[in-house]
């Protein structure tokens, strides 16, 4: 009987954090994104605004294209329900309108995501000096890429998201920090006047 209880206790420990989770439906954060693929290397950092309910994303980006310290500053507003992206050059204030050809990607663990384990940011030896994270992966056959990501075990706050596809975009790495639930300024999703009429 003790053997069976020990096995059940071990299974209970293994099950910790195995349920896929949804991140908050709206949040603001700092972010960085890196694409090491040859031919279109870039590193982006800035502010990120996420609204799953309205299927909208907005970013203020400092873009280092080609990793050569040549920076561009742009605002990007993605309105997925309208299938439209606005890209505003911060220096010139010129606005470009593009058609979004991909679907909205929620920063959640996919419902069929595979649990890969727990880890700590910081030190597990210090109760107040660490955050417990869960790691997941998923083969997204409908989108044609492999994904892995890490989330806090409490609150399902996204920490990083990586995507890999050899035939199209190669690899893309995203990180988020200073994530604040809610949208502080809903106007980040409103295209500026120079974008009207495009």
MOVENFEN-V774387 format. One record per helix or strand of 3 or more residues. SS is the DSSP state (A for helix, B for strand). FROM is the first residue (numbers start at 0). TO is the last residue. Records with the same first field share a line. If there is no record, write none. Layout:
# MOVENFEN-V774387
SS = FROM-TO + FROM-TO
This chain:
# MOVENFEN-V774387
A = 1-14 + 185-188 + 192-194
B = 25-34 + 41-50 + 55-64 + 70-78 + 83-88 + 94-98 + 113-121 + 129-139 + 144-151 + 157-164 + 169-180
